[in-house]
Structure formats: C-alpha cells, structure tokens
Amino acid sequence: MIDEIRNTPSSPFNLSDFQSFPMYEERAADWVPTEPQGGSGTSSSVQYFSVTLSGVPSEAGDLSGSGSFSQGSTVTVSATARDGYEFIRWIESGVEVSTRATFTFNIYSDRHLEAVFISTNSGSASETVENDLEQ
C-alpha cells in the first residue's frame, strides 16, 4: 500500500523517508511494544521483572511462583489453602486480578500479588481468636 501511494505521481504524501513503527499488542490491559516483523538488526538487552507473593492472612496458605522473569515470560503463581482456610482471590494494589488459585499471566513489569484467604471455621472471628489463644 505504501509503495502504491509513493509511486502515485500526484500523491500529496511524501513517504520517501517512511519508517515502520513498533507494533503494539495488549496483554492484561497493558500496552507493550514488540519488535516489527523482520527485526531491526540490532541487539537489545533482556529486561527482568520480579514477582513477589504474600498471603492474607499469612498463615492461611502456601504460595508458589515468585521470582525473577524475563520480559514477556509466562508466569504461573499458585495458592494452596491450609486446613481451616479457603482461597478467595489474587489481588494487586487492592484490585482483584483472578479468582483462580492458579493464575497465569505474561510479565511486563514488577508484580506484587496477594492471595486472599478466608477462615472456614464456623465461629465468628472473635471466637476463632479466643479459641486459638486457649490452645
């Protein structure tokens, strides 16, 4: 298409210095640049991002998947509830990002994810604390 416009004698467009631009693709609501098809012929360093995990409350479950990953890598994090707890969701900066205990995403920035659990004990929160203190 560019060549057709460029080769039109009466074209008002000057495309003699036209360069291709990076294409963009959407990943988990973040826009990230990718290299144009065919490559640019230059090398670039690989960027690494970290994934940190915490449980809310911290004693409620076991978490896996934290670490350092190269940009664009597929990362899988998992939360396994301990006895007396149930996994509810993963949150990041107070925003729910998944309701599945195993969550997979592509990484383009540092991520801190929190696994939220609830107690499955039948008593109220104050009764649970009192029972824990008595034991």
DSSP file (Angstrom, degrees, kcal/mol; ACC not computed):
  #  RESIDUE AA STRUCTURE BP1 BP2  ACC     N-H-->O    O-->H-N    N-H-->O    O-->H-N    TCO  KAPPA ALPHA  PHI   PSI    X-CA   Y-CA   Z-CA
    1    1 A M     >        0   0    0      0, 0.0     4,-2.0     0, 0.0     5,-0.2   0.000 360.0 360.0 360.0 -43.2    0.0    0.0    0.0
    2    2 A I  H  >  +     0   0    0      1,-0.2     4,-3.0     2,-0.2     5,-0.2   0.919 360.0  50.1 -61.2 -44.3    2.8    2.4    0.9
    3    3 A D  H  > S+     0   0    0      1,-0.2     4,-2.3     2,-0.2    -1,-0.2   0.868 107.5  54.4 -63.2 -36.1    4.5    1.8   -2.5
    4    4 A E  H  4 S+     0   0    0      2,-0.2     4,-0.2     1,-0.2    -1,-0.2   0.919 113.7  41.1 -63.3 -43.1    1.3    2.4   -4.3
    5    5 A I  H >< S+     0   0    0     -4,-2.0     3,-1.3     1,-0.2    -2,-0.2   0.926 114.9  51.7 -69.1 -44.0    0.9    5.8   -2.7
    6    6 A R  H 3< S+     0   0    0     -4,-3.0    -2,-0.2     1,-0.3    -1,-0.2   0.860 110.7  48.8 -60.6 -36.8    4.6    6.6   -3.0
    7    7 A N  T 3< S+     0   0    0     -4,-2.3    -1,-0.3    -5,-0.2    -2,-0.2   0.398  83.6 106.2 -88.0   2.7    4.5    5.7   -6.8
    8    8 A T    X   -     0   0    0     -3,-1.3     3,-1.8    -4,-0.2    -4,-0.0  -0.752  65.8-146.4 -83.1 119.5    1.5    7.9   -7.5
    9    9 A P  T 3  S+     0   0    0      0, 0.0    -1,-0.2     0, 0.0    -4,-0.0   0.825  96.2  41.5 -58.0 -34.4    2.7   11.0   -9.4
   10   10 A S  T 3  S+     0   0    0     -3,-0.1    -3,-0.0     2,-0.0    -2,-0.0   0.227  81.7 137.1-100.2  16.1    0.1   13.3   -7.9
   11   11 A S    <   -     0   0    0     -3,-1.8    -6,-0.0    -6,-0.2    -5,-0.0  -0.418  46.4-152.6 -65.9 131.1    0.3   11.9   -4.3
   12   12 A P  S    S+     0   0    0      0, 0.0     2,-0.4     0, 0.0    -1,-0.2   0.494  70.8  93.8 -79.5  -2.0    0.3   14.7   -1.7
   13   13 A F        -     0   0    0     -8,-0.2     2,-0.9     2,-0.0    -2,-0.1  -0.769  64.5-151.6 -97.8 133.9    2.2   12.4    0.7
   14   14 A N        +     0   0    0     -2,-0.4     3,-0.2     1,-0.1    -8,-0.1  -0.871  29.6 158.1-100.3 102.7    6.0   12.4    1.0
   15   15 A L    >   +     0   0    0     -2,-0.9     3,-1.4     1,-0.2    -1,-0.1   0.111  35.5 110.9-112.2  20.6    6.8    8.9    2.0
   16   16 A S  T 3  S+     0   0    0      1,-0.3    -1,-0.2   -10,-0.1    -2,-0.0   0.812  87.9  38.9 -66.7 -28.0   10.4    8.7    0.8
   17   17 A D  T 3  S+     0   0    0     -3,-0.2    -1,-0.3     2,-0.1    -2,-0.1   0.109  85.3 147.2-105.7  21.3   11.7    8.6    4.5
   18   18 A F    <   -     0   0    0     -3,-1.4     2,-0.3   -16,-0.0    -3,-0.1  -0.341  24.1-174.1 -62.6 133.1    8.9    6.4    5.7
   19   19 A Q        -     0   0    0     -2,-0.1     2,-0.1     0, 0.0    -2,-0.1  -0.948  26.9-111.0-124.7 148.4   10.0    4.0    8.5
   20   20 A S        -     0   0    0     -2,-0.3     3,-0.0     1,-0.0     0, 0.0  -0.489  31.2-140.1 -75.9 151.4    8.0    1.2   10.1
   21   21 A F        -     0   0    0     -2,-0.1    -1,-0.0     1,-0.1     2,-0.0  -0.764  29.0 -87.6-108.3 155.1    6.9    1.8   13.7
   22   22 A P        -     0   0    0      0, 0.0     2,-0.2     0, 0.0    13,-0.2  -0.336  43.3-127.8 -59.9 141.8    6.8   -0.8   16.5
   23   23 A M  E     -A   34   0A   0     11,-0.7    11,-2.3    -3,-0.0     2,-0.4  -0.578  20.7-142.0 -85.0 154.5    3.6   -2.8   16.7
   24   24 A Y  E     -A   33   0A   0     -2,-0.2     2,-0.4     9,-0.2     7,-0.1  -0.930  14.1-170.2-120.9 144.8    1.7   -2.9   19.9
   25   25 A E  E     -A   32   0A   0      7,-1.6     7,-1.5    -2,-0.4     2,-0.4  -0.987  24.0-119.6-133.2 146.4   -0.2   -5.8   21.5
   26   26 A E  E     +A   31   0A   0     -2,-0.4     2,-0.4     5,-0.2     5,-0.2  -0.690  29.1 176.7 -88.8 131.5   -2.5   -5.8   24.5
   27   27 A R  E >  S-A   30   0A   0      3,-2.3     3,-2.1    -2,-0.4    81,-0.1  -0.950  72.3 -27.0-134.5 112.8   -1.5   -8.0   27.5
   28   28 A A  T 3  S-     0   0    0     -2,-0.4     3,-0.1     1,-0.3    -1,-0.0   0.882 123.7 -51.4  49.8  47.2   -3.7   -7.9   30.6
   29   29 A A  T 3  S+     0   0    0      1,-0.2     2,-0.4     0, 0.0    -1,-0.3   0.547 116.9 113.0  70.0  10.5   -4.8   -4.4   29.9
   30   30 A D  E <   -A   27   0A   0     -3,-2.1    -3,-2.3     2,-0.0     2,-0.5  -0.937  61.8-138.5-111.1 136.1   -1.2   -3.1   29.5
   31   31 A W  E     +A   26   0A   0     -2,-0.4    -5,-0.2    -5,-0.2    -7,-0.0  -0.817  27.0 179.2 -92.0 128.5    0.1   -1.9   26.1
   32   32 A V  E     -A   25   0A   0     -7,-1.5    -7,-1.6    -2,-0.5     2,-0.1  -0.990  25.9-119.5-132.7 138.9    3.6   -3.2   25.4
   33   33 A P  E     -A   24   0A   0      0, 0.0     2,-0.3     0, 0.0    -9,-0.2  -0.468  26.5-168.8 -75.6 146.8    5.8   -2.6   22.3
   34   34 A T  E     -A   23   0A   0    -11,-2.3   -11,-0.7    -2,-0.1     3,-0.1  -0.922  32.3 -93.1-127.0 158.1    7.0   -5.5   20.3
   35   35 A E        -     0   0    0     -2,-0.3     3,-0.1   -13,-0.2   -14,-0.1  -0.399  46.1-104.6 -68.4 144.1    9.6   -5.6   17.5
   36   36 A P    >   -     0   0    0      0, 0.0     3,-1.8     0, 0.0    -1,-0.1  -0.299  50.2 -83.5 -62.4 155.0    8.4   -5.1   14.0
   37   37 A Q  T 3  S+     0   0    0      1,-0.2    -3,-0.0    -3,-0.1     0, 0.0  -0.327 118.0  31.7 -58.8 140.4    8.3   -8.2   11.8
   38   38 A G  T 3  S-     0   0    0     -3,-0.1    -1,-0.2     2,-0.0     3,-0.1   0.235 112.3-108.3  94.6 -14.0   11.7   -9.0   10.3
   39   39 A G    <   -     0   0    0     -3,-1.8    -2,-0.0     1,-0.1     0, 0.0   0.170  19.0-101.7  75.1 163.5   13.7   -7.5   13.2
   40   40 A S        -     0   0    0      2,-0.3    -1,-0.1    -4,-0.0     3,-0.1   0.508  45.4-118.9-101.6  -7.5   15.7   -4.3   13.4
   41   41 A G  S    S+     0   0    0      1,-0.3     2,-0.3    -3,-0.1    -2,-0.1   0.477  82.0 103.2  82.9   0.2   19.1   -5.9   13.0
   42   42 A T        -     0   0    0      0, 0.0    -2,-0.3     0, 0.0     2,-0.3  -0.867  67.2-128.7-115.1 151.8   20.2   -4.5   16.4
   43   43 A S        -     0   0    0     -2,-0.3     2,-0.3    -3,-0.1     0, 0.0  -0.714  22.0-167.1 -97.0 151.0   20.5   -6.4   19.6
   44   44 A S        -     0   0    0     -2,-0.3     2,-0.1     0, 0.0     0, 0.0  -0.959  25.6-104.7-133.8 154.0   18.9   -5.3   22.9
   45   45 A S        -     0   0    0     -2,-0.3     2,-0.4     1,-0.1     0, 0.0  -0.450  37.4-111.3 -76.9 151.7   19.4   -6.4   26.5
   46   46 A V        -     0   0    0     -2,-0.1     2,-0.4    24,-0.0    -1,-0.1  -0.660  27.9-140.0 -83.3 134.3   16.8   -8.6   28.1
   47   47 A Q        -     0   0    0     -2,-0.4    24,-2.9    24,-0.1     2,-0.4  -0.767  13.8-154.1 -95.9 140.9   14.8   -6.9   30.8
   48   48 A Y  E     -B   70   0B   0     -2,-0.4     2,-0.3    22,-0.2    22,-0.2  -0.908   8.1-169.2-117.6 144.6   13.9   -8.8   34.0
   49   49 A F  E     -B   69   0B   0     20,-3.0    20,-3.1    -2,-0.4     2,-0.3  -0.937  16.0-128.3-129.9 152.6   10.9   -8.3   36.4
   50   50 A S  E     -B   68   0B   0     -2,-0.3    61,-2.9    18,-0.2     2,-0.5  -0.754   7.3-155.8-105.3 149.9   10.2   -9.7   39.8
   51   51 A V  E     -Bc  67 111B   0     16,-2.8    16,-2.0    -2,-0.3     2,-0.4  -0.991  15.1-175.2-118.7 121.7    7.1  -11.4   41.1
   52   52 A T  E     - c   0 112B   0     59,-2.4    61,-2.6    -2,-0.5     2,-0.3  -0.922   5.4-161.2-117.1 146.9    6.5  -11.3   44.9
   53   53 A L  E     + c   0 113B   0     -2,-0.4     2,-0.3    59,-0.2    61,-0.2  -0.936  11.8 174.5-128.2 146.6    3.7  -13.0   46.7
   54   54 A S  E     - c   0 114B   0     59,-1.5    61,-2.8    -2,-0.3     2,-0.3  -0.988  22.6-131.0-146.8 153.2    2.1  -12.7   50.1
   55   55 A G  E     - c   0 115B   0     -2,-0.3    61,-0.2    59,-0.2     3,-0.1  -0.804  20.2-122.7-105.3 146.0   -0.9  -14.3   51.8
   56   56 A V  E    S+ c   0 116B   0     59,-2.9    61,-2.8     1,-0.4     2,-0.1  -0.932 113.1  20.0-127.2 105.5   -3.7  -12.5   53.6
   57   57 A P  S >  S-     0   0    0      0, 0.0     3,-1.7     0, 0.0    -1,-0.4   0.641  97.5-141.8 -73.8 159.6   -3.6  -13.7   56.4
   58   58 A S  G >  S+     0   0    0      1,-0.3     3,-0.6     2,-0.1    -2,-0.1   0.783  97.0  52.1 -63.0 -30.0    0.0  -15.0   56.0
   59   59 A E  G 3  S+     0   0    0      1,-0.2    -1,-0.3    -4,-0.1    -3,-0.1   0.461  89.3  84.9 -84.4  -0.3   -0.6  -18.3   57.9
   60   60 A A  G <  S-     0   0    0     -3,-1.7    22,-2.9     1,-0.1     2,-0.3   0.669  96.7  -6.3 -81.1 -17.9   -3.6  -19.3   55.7
   61   61 A G  E <   -F   81   0C   0     -3,-0.6     2,-0.4    -4,-0.3    20,-0.2  -0.981  63.3 -99.5-165.5 174.3   -1.9  -20.9   52.8
   62   62 A D  E     -F   80   0C   0     18,-2.7    18,-2.7    -2,-0.3     2,-0.3  -0.905  35.0-160.4-109.0 135.8    1.2  -21.9   50.8
   63   63 A L  E     +F   79   0C   0     -2,-0.4     2,-0.3    16,-0.2    16,-0.2  -0.890  10.6 177.7-119.9 145.0    2.3  -19.8   47.8
   64   64 A S  E     +F   78   0C   0     14,-2.2    14,-2.5    -2,-0.3    -2,-0.0  -0.986  48.1  63.3-142.9 154.6    4.5  -20.6   44.8
   65   65 A G        +     0   0    0     -2,-0.3    11,-0.1     1,-0.3    -1,-0.1   0.386  59.3 135.8 117.1  -1.3    5.7  -18.9   41.7
   66   66 A S        +     0   0    0     -3,-0.1    -1,-0.3   -16,-0.1     2,-0.3  -0.335  30.1  88.6 -73.8 161.4    7.6  -15.9   42.9
   67   67 A G  E    S-B   51   0B   0    -16,-2.0   -16,-2.8     2,-0.0     2,-0.4  -0.960  75.7 -51.5 149.8-165.1   11.0  -15.0   41.3
   68   68 A S  E     -B   50   0B   0     -2,-0.3     2,-0.3   -18,-0.2   -18,-0.2  -0.929  50.8-178.9-113.1 133.3   12.6  -13.0   38.6
   69   69 A F  E     -B   49   0B   0    -20,-3.1   -20,-3.0    -2,-0.4     2,-0.1  -0.968  28.9-109.3-136.5 146.0   11.4  -13.4   35.0
   70   70 A S  E >   -B   48   0B   0     -2,-0.3     3,-2.4   -22,-0.2    37,-0.3  -0.431  55.5 -79.8 -73.2 150.1   12.4  -12.0   31.6
   71   71 A Q  T 3  S+     0   0    0    -24,-2.9    37,-0.2     1,-0.3    -1,-0.1  -0.191 117.4  16.1 -52.8 132.4   10.1   -9.6   29.9
   72   72 A G  T 3  S+     0   0    0     35,-3.8    -1,-0.3     1,-0.3    36,-0.1   0.314  90.7 143.8  87.1  -7.8    7.1  -11.3   28.2
   73   73 A S    <   -     0   0    0     -3,-2.4    34,-2.1    34,-0.3     2,-0.5  -0.241  56.3-113.5 -62.2 151.7    7.6  -14.6   30.0
   74   74 A T  E     - G   0 106C   0     32,-0.2     2,-0.4    -3,-0.1    32,-0.2  -0.793  36.6-167.2 -86.3 126.3    4.6  -16.6   31.1
   75   75 A V  E     - G   0 105C   0     30,-3.5    30,-2.4    -2,-0.5     2,-0.5  -0.940   8.7-164.7-118.7 136.5    4.4  -16.8   34.9
   76   76 A T  E     - G   0 104C   0     -2,-0.4     2,-0.3    28,-0.2    28,-0.2  -0.986   6.0-173.3-122.5 125.3    2.2  -19.1   36.9
   77   77 A V  E     - G   0 103C   0     26,-2.7    26,-2.6    -2,-0.5     2,-0.4  -0.888   6.0-163.7-113.8 148.7    1.5  -18.4   40.6
   78   78 A S  E     -FG  64 102C   0    -14,-2.5   -14,-2.2    -2,-0.3     2,-0.4  -0.981  10.4-163.3-135.7 145.3   -0.4  -20.8   42.9
   79   79 A A  E     -F   63   0C   0     22,-1.2     2,-0.5    -2,-0.4   -16,-0.2  -0.997   5.1-169.2-126.9 128.9   -2.0  -20.6   46.3
   80   80 A T  E     -F   62   0C   0    -18,-2.7   -18,-2.7    -2,-0.4     2,-0.1  -0.971  20.5-133.8-120.5 117.7   -2.9  -23.7   48.3
   81   81 A A  E     -F   61   0C   0     -2,-0.5   -20,-0.3   -20,-0.2     2,-0.1  -0.414  16.4-135.2 -70.4 141.2   -5.2  -23.1   51.4
   82   82 A R    >   -     0   0    0    -22,-2.9     3,-1.9     1,-0.2    -1,-0.1  -0.421  46.7 -63.2 -84.9 169.3   -4.2  -24.8   54.6
   83   83 A D  T 3  S+     0   0    0      1,-0.3    -1,-0.2    -2,-0.1     3,-0.1  -0.270 126.6  25.4 -53.8 134.3   -6.7  -26.6   56.9
   84   84 A G  T 3  S+     0   0    0      1,-0.3    36,-2.8    -3,-0.1    37,-0.6   0.452 111.0  85.0  90.0   1.8   -9.3  -24.2   58.1
   85   85 A Y  E <   -D  119   0B   0     -3,-1.9     2,-0.4    34,-0.3    -1,-0.3  -0.922  56.5-155.4-134.2 159.0   -9.0  -21.7   55.2
   86   86 A E  E     -D  118   0B   0     32,-2.3    32,-2.2    -2,-0.3     2,-0.2  -0.999  25.8-118.5-133.2 135.4  -10.3  -21.3   51.7
   87   87 A F  E     +D  117   0B   0     -2,-0.4    30,-0.2    30,-0.2    14,-0.1  -0.535  33.4 172.1 -71.0 137.8   -8.6  -19.4   48.8
   88   88 A I  E     -     0   0B   0     28,-3.2     2,-0.3     1,-0.3    29,-0.2   0.769  50.2 -39.0-112.5 -53.0  -10.8  -16.5   47.6
   89   89 A R  E     -D  116   0B   0     27,-1.2    27,-3.3    12,-0.1     2,-0.4  -0.992  43.5-107.6-168.3 164.0   -8.8  -14.4   45.1
   90   90 A W  E     -DE 115  98B   0      8,-3.0     7,-2.6    -2,-0.3     8,-1.3  -0.888  38.0-172.2 -98.0 136.2   -5.5  -12.8   44.0
   91   91 A I  E     -DE 114  96B   0     23,-2.5    23,-2.8    -2,-0.4     2,-0.4  -0.937  14.2-166.2-127.6 155.1   -5.3   -9.1   44.3
   92   92 A E  E >  S- E   0  95B   0      3,-2.5     3,-1.8    -2,-0.3    21,-0.1  -0.968  80.5 -12.4-140.0 122.7   -2.7   -6.5   43.2
   93   93 A S  T 3  S-     0   0    0     19,-0.4     3,-0.1    -2,-0.4    20,-0.1   0.862 130.8 -54.1  53.5  38.4   -2.7   -2.9   44.6
   94   94 A G  T 3  S+     0   0    0      1,-0.2     2,-0.5    20,-0.0    -1,-0.3   0.477 115.7 115.2  80.0   2.4   -6.2   -3.7   46.0
   95   95 A V  E <   -E   92   0B   0     -3,-1.8    -3,-2.5     2,-0.0    -1,-0.2  -0.903  69.8-118.9-110.7 131.0   -7.6   -4.8   42.7
   96   96 A E  E     +E   91   0B   0     -2,-0.5    -5,-0.3    -5,-0.2     3,-0.1  -0.479  33.9 171.0 -65.9 129.6   -8.8   -8.3   42.0
   97   97 A V  E     +     0   0B   0     -7,-2.6     2,-0.3     1,-0.4    -6,-0.2   0.581  64.2   0.2-114.5 -18.1   -6.8   -9.9   39.2
   98   98 A S  E     -E   90   0B   0     -8,-1.3    -8,-3.0     5,-0.1    -1,-0.4  -0.952  38.8-158.0-166.3 149.5   -8.0  -13.6   39.5
   99   99 A T  S    S+     0   0    0     -2,-0.3     2,-0.4   -10,-0.2    -1,-0.1   0.259  72.3  97.0-109.4   8.4  -10.4  -15.8   41.4
  100  100 A R  S    S-     0   0    0      1,-0.1   -10,-0.1   -10,-0.1   -12,-0.1  -0.806  74.3-136.1 -98.6 139.2   -8.5  -19.0   40.5
  101  101 A A  S    S+     0   0    0     -2,-0.4   -22,-1.2     1,-0.1     2,-0.6   0.817  99.8  53.6 -63.6 -30.7   -5.9  -20.4   42.9
  102  102 A T  E    S-G   78   0C   0    -24,-0.2     2,-0.4   -26,-0.0   -24,-0.2  -0.944  76.8-176.9-106.9 121.0   -3.6  -20.9   39.9
  103  103 A F  E     -G   77   0C   0    -26,-2.6   -26,-2.7    -2,-0.6     2,-0.4  -0.974   7.2-167.6-126.0 126.7   -3.1  -17.7   38.0
  104  104 A T  E     +G   76   0C   0     -2,-0.4     2,-0.3   -28,-0.2   -28,-0.2  -0.936  17.9 151.6-118.4 137.3   -1.1  -17.4   34.7
  105  105 A F  E     -G   75   0C   0    -30,-2.4   -30,-3.5    -2,-0.4     2,-0.4  -0.968  44.1-107.0-154.0 163.7    0.0  -14.1   33.1
  106  106 A N  E     -G   74   0C   0     -2,-0.3     2,-0.5   -32,-0.2   -32,-0.2  -0.829  39.2-129.4 -95.5 139.3    2.7  -12.6   30.9
  107  107 A I        +     0   0    0    -34,-2.1   -35,-3.8    -2,-0.4   -34,-0.3  -0.782  43.8 150.0-101.5 129.3    5.1  -10.3   32.8
  108  108 A Y  S    S+     0   0    0     -2,-0.5     2,-0.3     1,-0.3    -1,-0.1   0.274  72.8  17.5-132.4   3.5    5.9   -6.7   31.6
  109  109 A S  S    S-     0   0    0    -59,-0.1    -1,-0.3   -60,-0.0   -60,-0.1  -0.964  97.8 -69.0-162.9 165.7    6.5   -5.0   35.0
  110  110 A D        -     0   0    0     -2,-0.3     2,-0.4   -62,-0.1   -59,-0.2  -0.375  53.4-159.4 -59.9 142.5    7.3   -5.9   38.6
  111  111 A R  E     -c   51   0B   0    -61,-2.9   -59,-2.4     2,-0.0     2,-0.5  -0.991  18.8-169.8-130.9 135.3    4.3   -7.5   40.2
  112  112 A H  E     -c   52   0B   0     -2,-0.4   -19,-0.4   -61,-0.2     2,-0.4  -0.962  18.9-173.8-121.6 112.3    3.3   -7.9   43.9
  113  113 A L  E     -c   53   0B   0    -61,-2.6   -59,-1.5    -2,-0.5     2,-0.5  -0.834  11.9-155.1-110.1 142.9    0.3  -10.3   44.3
  114  114 A E  E     -cD  54  91B   0    -23,-2.8   -23,-2.5    -2,-0.4     2,-0.6  -0.970   8.9-145.5-117.7 129.7   -1.6  -11.1   47.4
  115  115 A A  E     -cD  55  90B   0    -61,-2.8   -59,-2.9    -2,-0.5     2,-0.5  -0.841  18.3-150.6 -92.0 122.4   -3.5  -14.3   47.9
  116  116 A V  E     +cD  56  89B   0    -27,-3.3   -28,-3.2    -2,-0.6   -27,-1.2  -0.831  18.0 179.0-100.5 128.4   -6.6  -13.7   49.9
  117  117 A F  E     - D   0  87B   0    -61,-2.8     2,-0.3    -2,-0.5   -30,-0.2  -0.854  13.9-151.3-121.5 157.3   -8.0  -16.5   52.1
  118  118 A I  E     - D   0  86B   0    -32,-2.2   -32,-2.3    -2,-0.3     2,-0.2  -0.946  26.9-106.6-125.4 154.5  -10.9  -16.7   54.5
  119  119 A S  E     - D   0  85B   0     -2,-0.3   -34,-0.3   -34,-0.2   -35,-0.1  -0.556  17.5-160.6 -75.8 138.7  -11.4  -18.9   57.6
  120  120 A T        +     0   0    0    -36,-2.8   -35,-0.2    -2,-0.2    -1,-0.1   0.348  52.7 122.3-100.2   4.7  -13.8  -21.8   57.2
  121  121 A N        -     0   0    0    -37,-0.6     7,-0.1     1,-0.1    -2,-0.1  -0.417  66.0-133.0 -64.6 143.4  -14.2  -22.2   60.9
  122  122 A S  S    S+     0   0    0     -2,-0.1    -1,-0.1     6,-0.0     6,-0.0   0.701  78.1  86.3 -75.8 -20.0  -17.9  -21.9   61.9
  123  123 A G  S    S-     0   0    0      1,-0.1    -2,-0.0     2,-0.1     2,-0.0  -0.246  88.2 -93.8 -77.3 168.1  -17.3  -19.4   64.8
  124  124 A S     >  -     0   0    0      1,-0.1     4,-2.4     4,-0.0     5,-0.2  -0.232  42.9 -99.2 -71.5 170.2  -17.1  -15.7   64.5
  125  125 A A  H  > S+     0   0    0      1,-0.2     4,-2.2     2,-0.2     5,-0.2   0.892 124.9  49.4 -60.5 -41.1  -13.7  -14.0   64.1
  126  126 A S  H  > S+     0   0    0      1,-0.2     4,-2.3     2,-0.2    -1,-0.2   0.887 110.6  50.1 -68.3 -37.2  -13.5  -13.1   67.8
  127  127 A E  H  > S+     0   0    0      2,-0.2     4,-2.6     1,-0.2    -2,-0.2   0.889 109.5  52.1 -65.6 -38.5  -14.4  -16.7   68.8
  128  128 A T  H  X S+     0   0    0     -4,-2.4     4,-2.3     2,-0.2    -2,-0.2   0.928 110.5  47.2 -62.9 -45.4  -11.7  -18.1   66.5
  129  129 A V  H  X S+     0   0    0     -4,-2.2     4,-2.1     2,-0.2    -2,-0.2   0.925 112.8  49.6 -62.2 -44.8   -9.1  -15.8   68.1
  130  130 A E  H  X S+     0   0    0     -4,-2.3     4,-1.8     1,-0.2    -2,-0.2   0.899 110.9  49.6 -61.1 -41.8  -10.2  -16.8   71.6
  131  131 A N  H  X S+     0   0    0     -4,-2.6     4,-1.0     1,-0.2    -1,-0.2   0.898 110.1  50.5 -64.2 -40.9  -10.1  -20.5   70.7
  132  132 A D  H  < S+     0   0    0     -4,-2.3     3,-0.3     1,-0.2    -1,-0.2   0.881 110.2  50.4 -63.8 -38.6   -6.6  -20.1   69.3
  133  133 A L  H  < S+     0   0    0     -4,-2.1    -1,-0.2     1,-0.2    -2,-0.2   0.836 107.0  54.2 -69.3 -33.9   -5.4  -18.3   72.5
  134  134 A E  H  <        0   0    0     -4,-1.8    -1,-0.2     1,-0.2    -2,-0.2   0.736 360.0 360.0 -72.5 -23.3   -6.9  -21.0   74.7
  135  135 A Q     <        0   0    0     -4,-1.0    -1,-0.2    -3,-0.3    -2,-0.2   0.458 360.0 360.0 -81.9 360.0   -4.9  -23.8   72.9
